[in-house]
Amino acid sequence: MFWYSIASLTPAILLIVACLRGGPWPLFALFSITVVVFFLDRLSRRLPTLAHTGRALSLVLAAVHFILLPLGVWALAENPILSTTDKVLIYIGLGLFFGQISNSNAHELIHASTKWPRRIGTAIYCSLLHGHHVSAHLRVHHIHVATDSDPNSARLREGFYAYALRALRGEFMAGLHADSRQRRGKRHVLTHPYVIYILGAILTLAASFALAGWRGIVAMLAVAAYAQFQLLLSDYVQHYGLRRTVKEDGKTEPVGPQHSWNAPAWYSSAMMLNAPRHSDHHMRPLRAFPALDLIPGTMPMLPRSLPVMAVLALVPPLWRRVMDIRVARWQPLSDQD
């Protein structure tokens, strides 16, 4: 677990120092989650597949999340020693950390087989004002991935910005409908997951106001929006253009290794708790992140690491030029016309 801990915790430690001290630390923190990751990914090292769960690291990262989030809000809204440049660098670093590392960790926790890790993962998403993602991910995405019934599966030739607008509303409504169907006949409205998600968001905003007034709320909204933007980028890249076929009996084929994009880059995978080993996760959702594996030849591979491809997705014409031909290698383009 050495490299998983180093890759995921180093940016958090540097961001904490940056929020408190300013100076060169905001730049160091931002570099630790961008430039350093890019260059270390270029090494030909491969992360091992491990048998244990990695739960201790997940719980440490959860604790770090709930330290760094209020500290970051306070730093952006109130810390008098920070310059405007410091705050911009810290804001970008926080958005990347919460969107790439905290999101990956919360994702790991909501898939746990026991109650308390799932609750902690849900609390992380609620603190980023995105609690409904829990229901949309578990009850919609994993069931309907790589079909038009999943709002978080990007269609072929769909640019990221059009996808983001569609997915933002789509996953909220899809998760709500899925939860409501499951709860049909239950009378206790206050136990509806969406009530919990909304209350969690209200509590987060109230805490931000108590911490730094209205500027605290603005800072919280800005950080949460950036983190959600990163989450959408991740979903977009990992499922772009891949579709499950409909069989003659009208049923959709089972999820297979060919229905998610993967990235073999080692350091960014360690930083994001093996989120780029996405095919194995979809085939075995309960498998802990250290045990996820890559099988070359059977799983679609991205040409660069997940963070690099997320940047590429911000330029839709360039993204399509790079990716559409790769989609065609895994399924005929005519299947999606």
C-alpha positions as CSV (number, residue, x, y, z in Angstrom):
1,M,0.0,0.0,0.0
2,F,3.1,2.3,0.0
3,W,2.5,3.9,-3.3
4,Y,-1.2,4.3,-2.8
5,S,-0.6,6.1,0.4
6,I,2.1,8.3,-1.0
7,A,0.2,9.3,-4.1
8,S,-3.1,10.0,-2.5
9,L,-2.0,11.6,0.8
10,T,0.9,13.8,-0.5
11,P,-1.4,16.4,-2.2
12,A,-3.6,16.5,0.9
13,I,-0.7,17.3,3.2
14,L,0.7,20.0,0.9
15,L,-2.8,21.5,0.5
16,I,-3.2,21.7,4.3
17,V,0.2,23.5,4.6
18,A,-0.8,25.8,1.6
19,C,-4.1,26.8,3.2
20,L,-2.3,27.7,6.5
21,R,1.0,29.2,5.2
22,G,0.7,30.4,1.6
23,G,4.0,31.3,0.1
24,P,5.4,28.6,-2.2
25,W,3.2,25.9,-0.8
26,P,0.1,26.4,-3.0
27,L,2.3,25.9,-6.1
28,F,3.9,22.8,-4.5
29,A,0.5,21.4,-3.7
30,L,-0.8,22.0,-7.3
31,F,2.3,20.5,-8.8
32,S,2.0,17.4,-6.6
33,I,-1.4,16.6,-8.2
34,T,-0.6,17.6,-11.8
35,V,3.1,17.9,-13.0
36,V,4.5,15.3,-10.6
37,V,1.8,12.8,-11.5
38,F,2.4,13.4,-15.2
39,F,6.1,12.7,-15.0
40,L,5.9,9.8,-12.6
41,D,3.3,8.1,-14.9
42,R,6.0,8.1,-17.6
43,L,8.0,5.6,-15.6
44,S,7.5,2.0,-16.6
45,R,6.5,0.8,-13.2
46,R,3.3,-1.3,-12.8
47,L,1.3,-1.3,-9.6
48,P,0.9,-4.8,-8.1
49,T,-2.5,-6.4,-7.6
50,L,-2.9,-6.9,-3.9
51,A,-5.3,-9.2,-2.0
52,H,-6.1,-7.0,1.0
53,T,-8.9,-4.4,1.1
54,G,-7.1,-1.1,1.7
55,R,-9.9,-0.1,4.1
56,A,-7.4,1.6,6.5
57,L,-6.2,4.0,3.8
58,S,-9.8,4.7,2.8
59,L,-10.7,5.7,6.3
60,V,-7.6,7.9,6.6
61,L,-8.5,9.6,3.4
62,A,-12.0,10.2,4.6
63,A,-10.7,11.8,7.8
64,V,-8.3,14.0,5.7
65,H,-11.3,15.0,3.5
66,F,-13.2,16.3,6.5
67,I,-10.2,18.2,7.7
68,L,-9.2,19.7,4.4
69,L,-12.7,20.7,3.2
70,P,-13.5,23.2,6.0
71,L,-9.8,24.4,6.1
72,G,-9.9,25.0,2.3
73,V,-13.2,27.0,2.6
74,W,-11.8,29.1,5.4
75,A,-8.5,29.7,3.5
76,L,-10.3,30.8,0.4
77,A,-12.8,33.0,2.2
78,E,-10.9,34.3,5.3
79,N,-7.2,33.6,5.5
80,P,-5.6,37.1,5.4
81,I,-2.1,36.0,4.7
82,L,-3.0,34.4,1.3
83,S,-2.6,36.5,-1.9
84,T,-5.0,36.2,-4.8
85,T,-2.6,34.0,-6.6
86,D,-2.3,31.7,-3.6
87,K,-6.1,31.4,-3.5
88,V,-6.4,30.6,-7.2
89,L,-3.7,27.9,-6.9
90,I,-5.3,26.5,-3.7
91,Y,-8.7,26.5,-5.4
92,I,-7.5,24.5,-8.3
93,G,-5.6,22.1,-6.1
94,L,-8.7,21.6,-3.9
95,G,-10.9,21.0,-6.8
96,L,-8.5,18.4,-8.2
97,F,-8.1,16.7,-4.9
98,F,-11.8,16.4,-4.0
99,G,-12.7,15.5,-7.6
100,Q,-10.1,12.9,-8.2
101,I,-9.0,11.6,-4.9
102,S,-11.9,12.1,-2.5
103,N,-14.3,11.1,-5.2
104,S,-12.4,7.9,-5.8
105,N,-12.3,7.2,-2.1
106,A,-16.0,7.9,-1.6
107,H,-16.7,5.6,-4.6
108,E,-14.7,2.9,-2.9
109,L,-16.6,3.3,0.4
110,I,-20.1,3.3,-1.0
111,H,-19.3,-0.1,-2.6
112,A,-18.4,-1.6,0.8
113,S,-20.3,-4.6,2.1
114,T,-20.8,-3.1,5.5
115,K,-22.9,-0.1,6.7
116,W,-20.5,2.4,8.2
117,P,-18.1,2.7,5.3
118,R,-21.1,3.2,3.0
119,R,-22.3,6.0,5.3
120,I,-18.9,7.6,5.4
121,G,-18.7,7.5,1.6
122,T,-22.2,9.0,1.4
123,A,-21.2,11.8,3.8
124,I,-18.2,12.7,1.6
125,Y,-20.5,13.0,-1.5
126,C,-23.0,15.1,0.6
127,S,-20.2,17.4,1.7
128,L,-19.5,18.1,-2.0
129,L,-23.2,18.8,-2.5
130,H,-23.4,15.7,-4.8
131,G,-25.0,13.2,-2.5
132,H,-27.5,12.0,-5.1
133,H,-24.5,10.5,-7.0
134,V,-24.6,7.6,-4.5
135,S,-28.1,6.5,-5.6
136,A,-27.4,7.3,-9.3
137,H,-24.2,5.3,-9.3
138,L,-25.3,2.3,-7.4
139,R,-28.9,1.9,-8.7
140,V,-28.6,3.3,-12.2
141,H,-25.0,3.4,-13.5
142,H,-23.9,-0.1,-12.5
143,I,-27.1,-1.6,-13.8
144,H,-27.5,0.4,-17.1
145,V,-23.8,1.3,-17.8
146,A,-23.0,1.5,-21.5
147,T,-26.7,2.0,-22.5
148,D,-28.8,5.0,-23.2
149,S,-30.6,4.4,-19.9
150,D,-27.5,5.5,-18.0
151,P,-27.1,9.3,-18.0
152,N,-23.4,9.0,-17.0
153,S,-22.4,6.9,-20.0
154,A,-21.2,9.2,-22.8
155,R,-22.5,8.6,-26.3
156,L,-20.3,8.4,-29.3
157,R,-19.5,11.9,-30.8
158,E,-21.1,13.5,-27.8
159,G,-18.8,16.4,-26.6
160,F,-18.0,16.7,-22.9
161,Y,-20.0,20.0,-22.4
162,A,-23.2,18.6,-23.9
163,Y,-22.7,15.4,-21.9
164,A,-22.2,17.4,-18.7
165,L,-25.4,19.3,-19.1
166,R,-27.3,16.1,-19.8
167,A,-25.7,14.1,-17.1
168,L,-26.1,16.7,-14.3
169,R,-29.9,16.6,-14.6
170,G,-30.1,13.0,-15.7
171,E,-28.3,11.4,-12.8
172,F,-30.2,13.4,-10.3
173,M,-33.6,12.4,-11.7
174,A,-32.5,8.8,-12.5
175,G,-31.3,8.3,-8.9
176,L,-34.5,9.8,-7.5
177,H,-36.7,7.6,-9.6
178,A,-34.7,4.5,-8.7
179,D,-34.8,5.2,-5.0
180,S,-38.5,6.0,-5.1
181,R,-39.3,2.8,-6.9
182,Q,-37.4,0.8,-4.3
183,R,-39.2,2.6,-1.5
184,R,-42.7,2.2,-3.0
185,G,-45.2,1.6,-0.1
186,K,-42.9,3.0,2.6
187,R,-44.4,6.0,4.5
188,H,-41.4,7.5,6.3
189,V,-40.5,10.3,3.9
190,L,-37.6,11.5,6.1
191,T,-35.7,8.3,5.5
192,H,-35.7,8.7,1.8
193,P,-32.1,8.9,0.6
194,Y,-32.7,12.2,-1.2
195,V,-33.9,13.8,1.9
196,I,-30.7,12.7,3.5
197,Y,-28.7,14.1,0.6
198,I,-30.4,17.5,0.7
199,L,-30.1,17.7,4.5
200,G,-26.4,16.9,4.1
201,A,-26.0,19.7,1.6
202,I,-27.8,22.1,3.8
203,L,-25.6,21.2,6.7
204,T,-22.5,21.6,4.6
205,L,-23.6,25.1,3.5
206,A,-24.6,26.0,7.1
207,A,-21.2,25.0,8.4
208,S,-19.5,27.0,5.6
209,F,-21.6,30.1,6.7
210,A,-20.7,29.5,10.3
211,L,-17.0,29.2,9.3
212,A,-16.7,32.3,7.0
213,G,-20.1,33.9,6.4
214,W,-21.4,34.4,2.9
215,R,-17.9,34.2,1.5
216,G,-17.7,30.8,3.0
217,I,-20.8,29.7,1.2
218,V,-19.4,31.1,-2.1
219,A,-16.1,29.3,-1.6
220,M,-17.9,26.0,-0.8
221,L,-20.1,26.3,-3.8
222,A,-17.1,27.0,-6.0
223,V,-15.1,24.1,-4.7
224,A,-18.0,21.7,-4.9
225,A,-18.7,22.7,-8.5
226,Y,-15.1,22.1,-9.5
227,A,-15.1,18.7,-7.8
228,Q,-18.3,17.7,-9.5
229,F,-16.8,18.9,-12.8
230,Q,-13.9,16.5,-12.2
231,L,-16.3,13.6,-11.4
232,L,-18.2,14.2,-14.6
233,L,-15.0,14.3,-16.6
234,S,-14.0,10.9,-15.1
235,D,-17.3,9.3,-16.0
236,Y,-17.2,10.8,-19.5
237,V,-13.7,9.5,-20.3
238,Q,-14.2,6.0,-18.8
239,H,-17.3,5.2,-20.8
240,Y,-17.1,7.3,-23.9
241,G,-18.7,5.7,-27.0
242,L,-18.8,2.1,-25.6
243,R,-22.2,0.4,-25.8
244,R,-23.6,-3.0,-24.8
245,T,-25.5,-4.7,-27.7
246,V,-29.1,-5.7,-27.5
247,K,-29.6,-9.4,-28.2
248,E,-32.3,-10.9,-30.4
249,D,-34.5,-11.5,-27.3
250,G,-34.5,-7.8,-26.5
251,K,-32.2,-8.2,-23.5
252,T,-29.0,-6.2,-23.2
253,E,-25.7,-8.2,-23.1
254,P,-24.0,-8.5,-19.7
255,V,-21.4,-6.0,-18.7
256,G,-18.0,-7.1,-20.0
257,P,-14.4,-5.9,-20.0
258,Q,-15.0,-4.2,-23.3
259,H,-17.5,-1.7,-21.8
260,S,-15.1,0.7,-19.9
261,W,-12.0,2.5,-20.8
262,N,-8.9,1.8,-18.6
263,A,-5.5,3.5,-18.1
264,P,-2.3,1.5,-17.3
265,A,-0.5,4.6,-15.9
266,W,0.8,3.5,-12.5
267,Y,1.1,6.7,-10.3
268,S,-2.2,8.3,-11.3
269,S,-3.9,4.9,-10.7
270,A,-2.4,4.8,-7.2
271,M,-3.5,8.4,-6.5
272,M,-7.1,7.6,-7.6
273,L,-7.2,4.2,-5.8
274,N,-7.2,2.2,-9.1
275,A,-10.2,4.0,-10.5
276,P,-8.6,3.8,-14.0
277,R,-8.8,0.0,-13.7
278,H,-12.5,0.5,-14.5
279,S,-13.5,-2.6,-16.4
280,D,-12.6,-4.9,-13.5
281,H,-14.6,-2.7,-11.2
282,H,-17.7,-2.9,-13.3
283,M,-17.5,-6.6,-13.6
284,R,-16.8,-7.1,-9.9
285,P,-18.2,-4.0,-8.1
286,L,-17.5,-5.4,-4.6
287,R,-13.8,-6.1,-5.3
288,A,-11.6,-3.8,-3.2
289,F,-9.4,-1.3,-5.1
290,P,-6.0,-3.0,-4.4
291,A,-7.4,-6.2,-6.0
292,L,-8.5,-4.6,-9.3
293,D,-6.5,-5.8,-12.3
294,L,-5.8,-4.9,-15.9
295,I,-5.9,-7.6,-18.6
296,P,-4.3,-6.2,-21.8
297,G,-6.1,-7.2,-25.0
298,T,-9.5,-7.7,-23.4
299,M,-10.0,-4.2,-22.0
300,P,-10.1,-1.0,-23.9
301,M,-7.0,1.1,-23.0
302,L,-6.7,4.9,-23.1
303,P,-3.6,6.2,-24.9
304,R,-2.6,8.3,-21.9
305,S,-3.4,8.4,-18.2
306,L,-6.9,9.3,-17.0
307,P,-6.0,12.9,-15.9
308,V,-4.3,13.6,-19.2
309,M,-7.3,12.3,-21.1
310,A,-9.7,14.4,-19.0
311,V,-7.8,17.5,-20.1
312,L,-8.1,16.3,-23.7
313,A,-11.8,15.9,-23.3
314,L,-12.1,19.6,-22.7
315,V,-11.4,20.1,-26.4
316,P,-14.2,18.1,-28.1
317,P,-12.9,18.1,-31.7
318,L,-9.4,16.9,-30.6
319,W,-11.0,14.4,-28.2
320,R,-13.1,12.9,-31.0
321,R,-10.1,12.8,-33.4
322,V,-8.2,10.7,-30.8
323,M,-11.0,8.5,-29.4
324,D,-13.5,7.8,-32.1
325,I,-11.1,5.6,-34.1
326,R,-10.4,3.7,-30.8
327,V,-14.1,3.2,-30.2
328,A,-14.3,1.6,-33.7
329,R,-11.7,-1.0,-32.8
330,W,-14.0,-2.3,-30.0
331,Q,-17.4,-2.0,-31.7
332,P,-18.5,-0.9,-35.2
333,L,-19.5,2.7,-35.4
334,S,-22.6,1.7,-37.3
335,D,-23.9,0.1,-34.1
336,Q,-24.4,3.6,-32.6
337,D,-25.6,5.5,-35.7
